[in-house]
Amino acid sequence: MMCVDLLGFADLVRAHPQIDDHTFTHVDRLTRQMPYDGFVAQFVNFHQIIENESTQFAAQLLSGAATQVVTFADSVYVTMPALKEAAATAARLMRELIGAEVPARIGIGSGTFVALRFQPPSGDAHPAVYTSQFLGTAIVNARDAVLSPAKGLRILLHSSTSPNATDEDLDPPQVLPVPERTGPVSAVGSHAVWAEINYSSPADAHVDEALMAAMRRMKDGAGAKASHHYTATFDAFNRMRAARGRSAL
């Protein structure tokens, strides 16, 4: 299970208290090149990229197994039949998001997933109830990875995925250790992350340069409050490049 989370969503919403449904009236015509407000563009591009990539999820799955995609506010949950496929999909998705200057974190966790019920309000029912009922340990574990103390634009592997990595031959440079302290942060739960996925380009170093340029622009626009996330991102990305035998950017 992948959990894709839009970084800084709460701060973006608070900075735009007048946002309502009219703001998104022409959302279908929104593209990266159009001069829309940064918040609107970021939120919509996040979901449009996920929607566009969703059609590729199934097509590129090696096993041909079905996948499910659940979008929920600033988060998206994607089921995957195997860790190896989740890792490849997450790396491709992260490069796409960064290229669109959409900051995101991705957590991958193993476990169960049950989709119970999804439906909009029926007719003119009052109150209007939008139902989105799903649960499972894979959701909790993937979300835990996203909430890890390891900062930045990262693809983090929850400890529940560790046994699968050996079985599926996931090795460096695709999987790298996480140097930050990521153990339990409370008695209630654990943000245990044991590794991260290398999303630097496996074949084209020039792609890395474009990604770094996009991340620097994102840092410049994010302000001081988010600077620690980008410092961690730059450090992590250069470790990813080093694992492929490339120099730091």
N, C-alpha and C positions, 0 to 999 in steps of 0.2 A: 504494500500500500504506500502510495506517495501522498504526502500532504504538501501542497504548494501554497505559500502564504505571502500575501502582499506586504512588504516591509513598510512600517510607518503609517499604516492605514488610519489608525486612531488619530494621530496628529494631523493628518491630511483632512479628515472629516471635521475636526475641531477648528481648523483654520478656515473652513468654508461652511459656516453655520446656516447659510441661506440656501444651500443646495436642496433641490426638490426634484420631483419627477419631470418637471418642465425643462430642467437643465439637460436632460437626456432625450429630449423629444426627437432629435435628429441623430441619435447615436449610431444608427446603421450606416451613416455616411462618414463617420469619424475615421480618419486614418492618421498614421504617424505624422504625415506631412502637413496636416491642416492645423491652423493656429488656434486650437481650442485651449481652454484653461488647463494648466498643468495637472490639476487634480482630476478633472474629467477625463483627459487623455490617458493618464496613468491607470485609472480604474478601468476604463473601457478597454484599453489596449491589453491589460492583464487578462480580462475575460475573453477578448477576441483571439488572442494568441492561444489560450487554452482551447477554445472552440476549434480554431484552425488546426491545432496540433492533434486534437482528439481523433480526427479522421485518419491521422497517420499512426496513432497508437496501435490500432488493430492491424493495420496494413503491415507494420514493421515488426509485430510480435513474431518471434521465431517459432513459437509453438502454435500459433493460429488460435489461441484461446481467446475467449471473449473478455472484454474489459469494461469497466463501468466508470463513469465520470460524474461526480457530484459537485456542483458549484454552490458555494454558500458564502455570501457576502464577500469578504476579502480572502477566502480560502477555497481551495479546490482539492478534492480527494479523488485519487485515481487508483483503481485496483490493477494489480499486475500479477501474472501467474508465476513469475520467478524474479529473484533478486537481480540476476544478470540483465534481464530485460528492463527492469525498473531503473537500474543504474544507467543504461544507455539512453533510455528515454529522458530521464531527469537531466543528464548532461546536455542533450540536444535542446531540451526545453529551457534550461538556464541560459544557454548561449543566445537563444531567441529572445528571451525576456531582457537580458542585458543589452542586446543589440537595439531593442526598442526603448531602452532607458527606463525599464520598469524594474524597480528593486524587489527582489523576492528571496525567500528562503525555502528550501525543500527538505522535508524530513521523510525518511523511508523506514517503515517498520513492518515487521511480520506479525501475523496473527489472524484473527477471524474478522469477517465483515458480513453484516446482514442488512440488506435494504428492505425496510418494512413497508413504508408508504410515502409516496410523493404525489401531491396533487394541489392545484390551485383552488381558490374558493369556488363553490358551486353556485351559479346563478347570482341572485341578489341576496344571498345569505348574509345574515348579520348575527354576530360579528363575522367579518371576512377572515377565514382561517387558512393560512398557507401552510400546508403540511409537508414537513421534511423530516422523516423519521428513519434514522440509520444508526447503527452501533456496531461495536466489535473491538477486540483488542488491537487489531491492526491500526484502527483509527487512533486509539489512545497512544500507541507506541510511536506512530508517525508524527503525531502532534507533539509528543514529548520531545522528539528529536528536533523539531522546529524551535521549541522553547529552550533548547540547550543554552547554557552560558557561553558557548562558542559563538562569537558574534560574526556578523557579516553576511554577505551573499554567498551562501554555502549550501551544499547538498550533504546532509548529515545522516549517518546510519545509526539507528537505534540498536542497542545491544541485542535485541531480539533477532536481528538479521545476521548476527555473527556466525552461527552454525551454518547458515546457507552459503556464506561466502566461500568456505572451503569446498563444499559440495559442488559449487558452480564455477570453480576455478577463477574467482575474482581476486586478482593479485595486482601489485603495483605494476605500472603507474596508474592503473584505473582506480584503485582504492588506496588511500593514504591514511596514515594515523593522524589523529587530531591532537595537537600538542597542548591545547588548553585544558584546564581542569573541567571535567564534564560529569562528575559523579553526582550522587544524590544531593539535592539542595534543600530538602525538607523531609520530615518524617512521613509525610503524606504520599509523596511520589518521588520518582527519580527521573532526571533528565539525562540518563546514561547514554552517551554517544561513544562509540568505540572507533569510528573511522569516518572518512568523508570521501565523496566521489570527485575525481579529477575531471573538471569540465573544460580545461584548456583544450584547444583543438588537437585531436590526435594526429592530424596529418599536415595542417597548414599553420605555420607560425604567424603568418600575417593576420590570421583571424584573431589570434591572441592580442595583437597590437590594436586591432579595432575594438576588441572587448575592453581592453584597459583604457582606451580613450573614452569609451562610453561610460565606464565606471568613474573616471575622473570628472566627467561632466555631471554625472549624478551626484558626486560628492560636493561639487561646487554649488549645486542647486539645493542640496539638502539642508545646509546650515550646520552650525556647530554642534547642535544636539545629536546629530546622527554621525558625526565625524568618526567616532569609535568603531562604528560598523564598517566604514570604508577603510579605515586603517587595518582592521582585521581582514577585510576582503583582499586588500593589496598584498598583505603578508601571505595569506592562504594561496592566492593565485600565483604568486611567485614560487611558492613551494610546489604547486602543481606543475609549473613550467620546469622547475629543476628536476622533477621526477621524469620529465621527458628529455632531459639533457639540454635545456635551454637556459639562457641567462635571464636574470631578473630584468623587469621593465621599470 
